[in-house]
Amino acid sequence: MHKAPVVFWSIVFIVIGLAIFLHKSIQLDFPLSADKETEVWTVQARLSFDANKRNIKATLDIPDTTPGYSQLEEYFISGKFGLNVKNNNDSKTANWAIRKAQGRQTLYYRTTVTKTSAKPKWATVPNYPEAPYFAEPYATAVDKIIEDVRSQSADTYTFTYELINQLKSSDANENISLIRGLADSNQEIANLVIKLLSVAHIPTRKLWVIALTDATNNAHPRVLIQAYNGNEWLTFDPSNGNAGIPANHLVWKIGDAPFYNLQNANNAELQFSVTKSYIELLDVAKQNAKQNGSMLAKLTLSALPVQSQNTYKLLLMIPLGALLVVFMRTLVGIQTFGTFMPILIAVAFRETQLLWGIILFTGIVLIGLLIRFYLEHLRLLLIPRLAAILVVVVILMLAISLITSRLGVDRLLSVSLFPMVILAMTIERMSIAWEENGAQAALFQGFGSLIVASFGYLLMTSEHLSYLMFVFPEWLLVILGVCLLMGRYTGYRLSELIRFKEIHINNQSRS
């Protein structure tokens, strides 16, 4: 059979496996190690008010679109209030209601966010505004300001930036000084900028943000403004003209409406609190992938029951051990008793540890081999002989456990974890190899099996590799492709190059 189909399927499996891995690690931000942590912020809004035995309706604006951040969780603590959450383009509101309430009432909203590379777009497409009314002499000054700013700008971005800079300039002309007298606070300045932009027929709106700090019990929202350039919303800080949302600020709401509305309640108070903590980056990546509707987020092994997760953490390492056996036998040339025996011995080494595992394996095989040679003189049939060897192996394991238990060597009690059938088959195959190929060949195969099992133990006990195989099981496709490629290898093995080194040197000297 030609190599082309093997190469084709190998490349297909490897490419698919690597593509899924790169998508999860780059696009979905799945971490490549288990110890990665990331910052998360929990922001809480606390709305408290007095009720007087009447029906209560409360509405609170809450975050929806959060550029630069991804929402991991959100909680509503409503007591006996009914809750309804509504989305409307770029805004989102929590609506509480109750038939009758008395005394001081408190409603909580809490959201947990983390930074993300995703850049969600604002959904709202606004209408172009009409120019607001200004009385004289302000109308003439506004027209002159708009004319000057338009001459010094090229588009919506530069127009807005230049307008804010002129309003904040310490060297202002008489027109700017006149208009600037209409605003004192940051919110009034924002209102003034929005009115001036409306004169230029540029759609605008307010954006309220909250600073994400380490620990704050009384955070105050800041107001920004957004100008629409026909394609997207541009954000500016009216206090200094800086473009974009400031670093470590969460967008809470959009618009000029109050943060909350209450019916049949008084003495209302809204308080914001912020705290920072750390969680595993893998949990963040899973949550982000789930929110983005990724199918890969629904197919993760972490969605399985815990018992199944522990089982697959072990099973997923066995193909790595099989790949090691294929490499050692095909490319290096180490002889072993079968393919799966070294892997299963390596699995047993996980409990006994490497040194004690080698001692136990060697001792049981040597004693079993001596008994096997004696059984050969009894001229038993194959199946009864294998059954007898299996019984002998169990007796040896039981004897070792009883003796080591009396001696207080707890580590050797793990001998029961060795696969009994594999030990019995190893003894049988080693005795046959001894008879057919001599003692040296049999010992070489036994020693090779121990070497491969030892390397397999080191490979399969790597916490980093275990994490990668569990989080990125698509590596199984890559392993499959590599095994197929090595399955058609017909070149020299490393051991053969060493073995025939002198012949190669002689041929070179003759030529």
TIZA-412512 format. One record per residue: x, y, z of N, C-alpha, C in turn; residue in one letter. Coordinates in steps of 0.1 Angstrom, whole numbers, plus 5000, padded with zeros to 4 digits. Atoms other than C-alpha are relative to their C-alpha. Layout:
% residues N
XYZXYZXYZA/...
***
This chain:
% residues 511
500849885000500050005000500950125000M/499249875001501350354991499950085013H/499949924988502350595018499050124999K/500849885001500150875004498750005009A/501150004991496950775023500450025014P/499649994987498850745055500450145003V/499549864998500551085051498850095000V/501249925001497151235041499350015013F/500750014988495351115071500850055012W/499249954989498251195094500050155000S/500049855001498351555082498650055004I/501349954997494551585085499850005015V/500250014986494551465121500850105007F/499149914993497551675131499550154998I/500549865003496151995114498750035008V/501349974992492651955130500350015015I/499749994986494151895164500750135004G/499349884998496552185162499150124998L/501049895003493752415148499150025012A/500949994988491452335177500850065012I/499249954989494252385202500450154999F/499649855002495352725187498750085002L/501249934998491752835186499650025015H/500349994986491252755223501050095007K/498949924993494552905234500150144996S/499949875004494453215213498750085000I/501349935001490853305205499249995013Q/500850024988489253165237500850025013L/499149964988492253255260500149885010D/499850114991492552905275501550005004F/498649994996495752915296500749874997P/499150125003498652675288500649945013L/499650064987499352605325498950025010S/501150004990497252535355500150105011A/499849914988498752795379499850144996D/500349865004497653105359498850055007K/501149944994495553345377499850144994E/500349875005493853675367499250085009T/500849914992492353975383498550004997E/501449985002488653995387499550115010V/500649904991486554275402498549975002W/501450024996483254245420499550145003T/500649874998481154565418498549985005V/501350024994478054585440499250145000Q/500949894998475154835438499049975011A/500950024989473154875470498950115000R/501149905000469755045467499149975012L/500850014988468055105500499050125001S/501149905000464755295507499049975011F/501150024990461855335531498749974993D/501350045005458555155523498950035010A/501049964991455255255538498749924997N/501150095001452954955534499250014987K/500649995014452255015497500849924990R/499350075011453154845465501250084996N/498749935003456754925455500549954986I/499350035013458354935420501350075000K/498649945001462154985417500649964988A/499250025012464255015386501450055002T/498549964999468055015385500749964987L/499250025012470255055355501249915004D/498850094997472954775354500849984987I/499150015012475854695331499549914989P/500450095011475154545297501349994991D/498850005008477854625271501250055008T/498949964991481254635289501349994991T/498750005008484154725264501249985009P/498750034993487454575276499849915011G/500250094988485754355302499049904995Y/501050115002483754035302499449975014S/500850034988481053965327500049855003Q/499950144996481653635346498749965007L/501150044992478753635370499250135004E/500849894994475853855382499049945009E/501050054989473653815413499150115003Y/501049914995470453975424499549955014F/500550044987469553975461498850095002I/501249935001465954075461499049985012S/501050034989464353935493498749944995G/501350045005460653895487499550074988K/500449935012460654125457500149914988F/499950065013459853995423501050074991G/498949955008462654045397499749984985L/500150015014462554115360501150084994N/498849935006465654195339499650034985V/500349965013465154385306501350054993K/498949955009467654445277499450094989N/500549915011467254735253501250064993N/498849955007470054785228501249995009N/498849994992473054905249499750025015D/500449984987471054935281499449885006S/500550124993469954685307499550055014K/500649964988467654735337499549885008T/500650104991466654535368498850065006A/501349944995463054585378499549915011N/500550074989461854485412498650055003W/501449964996458254485425499549915011A/500650074989456354385456498650065003I/501449964998452654405465499950105012R/500049914988453254555500501349985008K/498850014992456354635520500050115010A/500049904989457054825552501450005006Q/498749984993460254965568501150024989G/498849985008463754995554500249884991R/499850115009464254785523501350024993Q/498749995007467554695506500049904988T/499950085012468054555471501550004996L/498650015004471454435458500149954986Y/499650065013472954385424501549995001Y/498550025000476454235421500449934987R/499450065012478554165390501549985002T/498650035000481954005386500550014986T/499549985014484054115356501549985000V/498550015002487554055342500350064987T/499649945012489554205315500049904989K/500050095012489254065280500550084988T/499549945012490754125246498850034990S/501249985009487254125230499650155000A/500449875001485954455218498550014995K/501449995005482054455217499750134994P/500449875006480454715195498750045006K/501249944995477754945207498949974989W/501050045010474454835191499150124995A/501049895004472455165191500550084989T/499849915011472355365159499150125002V/500949894996471155715168499550084988P/500449905009469255985150500850135001N/499249884999470956305141499250115007Y/500849914992469956575166499750144993P/500249865004468456925160500850095009E/499249904992470457225172499250055011A/500749954989469457325207499950165000P/500149855000468357685215501050065010Y/499149924991470857935229499550154999F/500449855000469758295239501250084997A/498949915002471858585229500550055014E/499050005010474658665234500749864998P/499450145001475358285238499949944986Y/500250065013473958195204501150044990A/499049955009476458415186501449945004T/498750064996479358285207500149854996A/500050145003478357925201500249984985V/499850015015478157975163501550034997D/498649975003481658135164500949885005K/499250114995483057845185499949884991I/500250115009481557585162500850024987I/499249975012483057765132501549985002E/498650014998486457785147500549865002D/499750144998486457425158500049924987V/500250075013485257305124501250034991R/498949975008488057485107501349945004S/498850074995490657315129499949855002Q/500350144999489256965126499749944986S/500250075013488756705099498849905001A/501150104999486156455113499450015014D/500749994987483956385143501049985011T/499050024989486956255164500750135003Y/499249884998489056565158499250125004T/500949894996486056795161499750005015F/500450014986485056665195501250025009T/498849984992488656655208500450155000Y/499649865000489357015197499050085008E/501049934992486057135212500249995015L/499850014986486756995246501350075004I/498849934997490357125245499950155001N/500249855000489157475237499250045013Q/500849974988486657465265500949995013L/499250024988489357345290501350094999K/498849925001492057585277500150115009S/499849884991493557835301500150134992S/499849885008494158075272498850014991D/501250015007490558095261499650144995A/500549875005489058375239498750045007N/501249954993485958575248498849914998E/501150095003483558335232500049885009N/499850114991484958035251499750035014I/500249964986485058225283498550035003S/501549974998481358335279499349865002L/500750134999480157975272500449925012I/499550084988482357825299499450045013R/500749954988480558035324498749925003G/501350074998477457815319500249865007L/499850134993479157505335501150015010A/499050014990480957445367500549865003D/499750144997480857075376500349924988S/499750085012482056795354498849964993N/501350045006478456685348499550124991Q/500549885007477557045337500950024987E/499149995012480657045314499649904990I/500450115009479556715299498750054993A/501249955006476056865293500350114990N/499649895009477657175277500649944987L/499450065012479756965253499049934992V/501150075008476756755243499250104993I/500849895007474757075235500850064989K/499249945011477657215215500149904988L/499950105010478056895196498749984992L/501350015006474256885189499950124990S/500149895010474657235173500749964987V/499350055012477057065149499449884994A/500850125004474456785144500849875001H/499350124997476656525159499349935011I/500750074989474756255179500949975012P/499250024987475956225215499149935010T/500750064989475056055247501049995012R/499150024989476456015282500349865003K/499550134997478455725294500550005015L/499650004985478755645332500949885003W/499050104997481755455344500350005015V/499650014986482955325378501449955000I/498650045000486655295386500149875008A/499850144994487754935394501350015008L/498949994990489954965425500149885008T/499850114992491254725450498949985010D/501150014990488654795477499550145003A/500649874998486255085478498549975004T/501450024996482955105497499150114996N/500849895004481755425483500550064987N/499649965013482555445446499050104994A/500949915006481255735426500149994985H/499950015015480355705389500550134994P/499649885008482055935364499350004987R/500749985012480456075334501050034988V/499349985013481956055299499050034989L/500949975011480556155266500449914988I/499750075013480255965233499450074989Q/500549945013479956105198500049904989A/500250105011478755905168500550064987Y/499449965013480755935136499449944988N/500750065011478355745114500349854999G/499750145000480055405120500149955015N/499850054987480855385157499950115010E/500049914989480655555191501450035004W/498749964995483755755201499850065014L/500249974986484255805238501150115004T/499149894995485856125254499750035014F/500149954986486456245289499950155000D/500249865001484956595291500950085009P/499249934990487256685320501450034994S/498749975005490456665300500149974984N/500050025014489556565264500649874996G/499450125004491256225265499049914994N/500950095007489755975241500149865006A/500050144995488655625250499550005015G/500450034986487355475283501349995008I/498850014992489955525310500349865005P/499650134996491955225321499349975014A/500650054988490355015349498750075004N/501349944997486855165345499049914993H/501150085005483654965340498950094996L/501249935005480855105319498849945008V/501250044992477755095342498750034992W/501249975007475055275322500250104989K/499949915011474355485291498750095001I/501149915000472155795290500050105011G/500149894990471056095310499049975010D/501150044990468255915329500749975014A/499550034987468655865367500449855001P/499550144998470455545379498949915004F/501150084994467255435396498750085000Y/501349944998463555495398499249935010N/500850064989461255435427498650055000L/501349964998457555435431499549965014Q/500650034987455855465465501149975010N/498950024990459155485484500750135002A/499249874997461355765499501249975007N/498750014993464655825515500949904993N/499250105008466455625487501450045001A/498649995000470155575488500649894991E/499350095008472355415461501550015003L/498650014997475855305470500749894992Q/499250105008478555135449501249965008F/498850054993481254915463500849914990S/499150075009484254765445501049925008V/498950084994486654485455500749924989T/499250085010489354295436500549875006K/499650144996490253925438500749934989S/499350085011492053655418499349874999Y/500550145003490653335402500849944989I/499350075010492053075379499650054986E/500249955014492453195343499149904992L/500850105007490952865331498550025002L/501449974997487652945348499550124992D/500449885007487553285332499949974985V/500150035014488253145297498849914997A/501250085002485552885301498750085000K/501149924998483053145312499850094987Q/500149925012483953375283499649934988N/500350085011483753095258498549975000A/501550034999480253005271499250124997K/500849885003479053365269500050034985Q/499849985015480353385233499349894992N/500750115007478353075224500949904993G/499150095006481352865216499649855004S/500350144998480552495212501149935008M/498950064993483952405225499950015016L/500249974986482952555259499149895006A/500950104995480152295261500549865000K/499550135002482352005252501349985009L/498850014992485052055279499749885010T/500150114990485751755302499750045014L/500449954987485251975332498550005003S/501450004999481551955325499549865005A/500350134995481651585335500049995015L/499950024985481051455370501449985005P/498650004995484151475392500649864999V/499450135001484551095393500549974986Q/499750025014484551085355501250084996S/498849915003487051375354501349935005Q/498850074995489451185376500449884992N/499750125009489150875354500750054987T/499449965013489851065322501350075001Y/498749944998492751255337501149894999K/499150125001494450905339500049954986L/500250075013493050765306500750094989L/499449915010494251075286501549995000L/498550015000497851015297500449874993M/499650135006497850655283500450014985I/499549985014498050765246501350075000P/498749944999501050975256501049895002L/499150114997502650655270500149914988G/500050085012501650465238500950074990A/499149935010503350735217501449995004L/498650034996506450695238500549864996L/499650135003506450325233500349994985V/499850015015506050365195501350074996V/498749935002508950615195501249925004F/498850074995511250405216500249874992M/499850135008510550085195500350034986R/499949985015510350235160501250094997T/498949915003512950515161501349975008L/498850024992515250425190500449854999V/499750145002514950045186500149925013G/500050074988514449945222498949895000I/500950115000512849595225499249995013Q/500850024988509949545249499149884998T/501050115001507449275257498650064997F/501349945004504449405237500050155001G/500249865001503149755234499450065013T/500849954989500749795263500649975014F/499450044987502749615290500850115006M/499249894993505249905296499150115004P/500949894996502350155297499349975013I/500850034988500349965323501049995012L/499050004989503549905344500250155004I/499849864996504050285342498950055008A/501249954992500550345354500149945014V/499850064986501250105384501150085007A/498949924993504450305391499550135006F/500649874995502250615397499749985015R/500350024986501250455430501149955008E/498950054992504350265440501250095000T/498849925002506750535429501049924992Q/499150065010509550465404500949895006L/499050104995512250295425499449885006L/500750124995509950065445499349924990W/500750075011508049985414500949914992G/499050095007511149865396500449885008I/499650114991512149655426498949905000I/501150104999508749495429499849934986L/500150065014508449435391501149904998F/498950095002511849285389499949875008T/500050114991511449065419498949904996G/501150095004508048925409500349934987I/499750075013509148855373501149905001V/498950094999512348685383499549875008L/500550124993510648455409499049934991I/501050065008507748395385500749924988G/499350075011510248305357500649875005L/499550134995511948045379498949895001L/501150094998508547885387499549964986I/500450035013507647905350500949894993R/499150105006510747705340499849865006F/500450134993509747435366498849954993Y/501350055006506247425351500249944986L/499750055013507847365317500349855000E/499750144999509047025329498849925003H/501250074997505546935339499249984987L/500650025013504546965302498550035000R/501449964999501347155308499550064987L/500549925012499047295281500150155003L/499849855000499247665273499150075010L/501049934992496047785290500149965015I/499850034986496447585322501350065006P/498749954995500047695324499950155003R/500149864998499148065320499150025013L/500849994988496448015347500849985013A/499150034989499047865370500950115003A/499149894998501448145365499250125006I/500849894995498648395372499749985015L/500350034986497848215405501350035008V/498749984993501648225414500250155002V/499849864998501748595407499250065011V/500849954989498848665430500549955013V/499450054987500448445457501250095004I/498849924998503748645453499650145005L/500549874996501848975455499450005014M/500650024986499948855486501149995010L/498950024990503148735503500850135002A/499349874999504949065496499250105009I/500849914992502049265510500049965015S/500050044986501849055542501350025007L/498749984994505549065548500350145002I/499749864999505949435541499150075011T/500949954990502949505563500549985014S/499450034987504649335592501250085003R/498749924999507849525585499750155001L/500449865000505949855583500450084988G/499649935012507049935548498750024992V/501349985006503750095536500150014985D/499949985014505050175501499949874992R/500050125008505449815491498649935001L/501450055000501749755500499350034987L/500649965013501049915466500249894989S/499850105010502149595449498749954994V/501250055005498549505446499450084988S/500449915012498149785420500649954987L/499450055013500349595395498949924993F/501050085008498249445367500549865000P/499650144998498349075375500149934987M/500050075013497448955340501350044992V/498849965007500249165325501249945005I/498850064994502749035349500149854996L/500050145004501748675341500449984986A/499650015014501948735304501550044998M/498649965002505348905308500949885004T/499250114996506648605327500049894989I/500250105011505248375299500850044988E/499349965013506648575270501550015002R/498549994998510048625287500649865000M/499550145000510348245292500149954986S/500050045014509448185256501250064992I/498949935007511948445244501349945005A/498850064994514548275267500349874993W/499850135006513947935251500350024985E/499949985014513748065215501350084996E/499049905004516348345214501250005010N/499050004990518448275245499850105011G/500249924988518848445278500350154998A/499649865002520548755265498850084994Q/501249935006517548845242498950025009A/501149994991515048775269500350115011A/499649904990516948995294499950144994L/500149875006517249275269498650054998F/501449965002513549275262499450045014Q/500449964986512849275300500550135004G/499349874996515349555306499450114992F/500649905009513849745276498750045005G/501449974994510349715291500150095012S/499949924988511549855324500550144996L/499649875004513350145306498850084995I/501249935006510250235286499050035011V/500949984989508050195317500450125009A/499449904992510350425336499850144994S/500249885007510250695310498550034999F/501549985000506450645307499550055013G/500449954987506150705344500350145001Y/499649854999508051035342499150084991L/500849935010505951135312498550015006L/501450004996502551035327499850065014M/500249934987503151195361500350154999T/499749865001503951535347498650075001S/501349934997501251765361499750104988E/500249905011501752015332499449924988H/500550085012501251745305498549955003L/501350054996498251605325499050124998S/500849895002496751955325499750034985Y/500149985014497352005288499149904993L/500850105006495751675279498650015004M/501349994994492751735301499250124994F/500649875005492052095289500050004985V/499950005015493152035253500049854995F/500050145004492051675245500249984985P/499750015015492451755208501449964997E/498750055002496051665213500049854996W/500150145004494851305209500049984985L/499950015014494351375172501450024995L/498649985003497951505170500849875002V/499350134997499151185187499749904990I/500450105010497150975163500750024987L/499349975013498651155133501449965001G/498650034999502151115146500249855000V/499950145000501550745153499949944986C/500250045014500350695117501350024992L/498849975007503450865104501149905004L/499050094996505750655125499749854996M/500350145004503850345114500549964986G/499550025013505250385079501550024999R/498649985000508850445090500849874997Y/499350125004511250205074501550035000T/498549974999514650375081500749935011G/499250064989517350285105499650055013Y/500249964986516750285142501350055006R/498849954994519050465165500949895005L/499250124995520250135181500749934988S/499350065011521050005146501150084995E/498949915004523150305137501249985010L/498950024990525150245169500649864998I/499650145002525249865162500949994988R/499350025013526449895126501050124997F/499149885002528750205132501349964994K/498750045005531950005125499949974985E/500250035014530549875092499950124992I/500249875007529550225082501450074998H/498749935000533050355091500949924990I/499250085009534650065071499750034985N/500449975014532550145040500550144996N/499649875004533450505042501550004997Q/498550005002537250425045500349934986S/499750065013537050195014499650094989R/500449915011535250454993500950125000S/
***
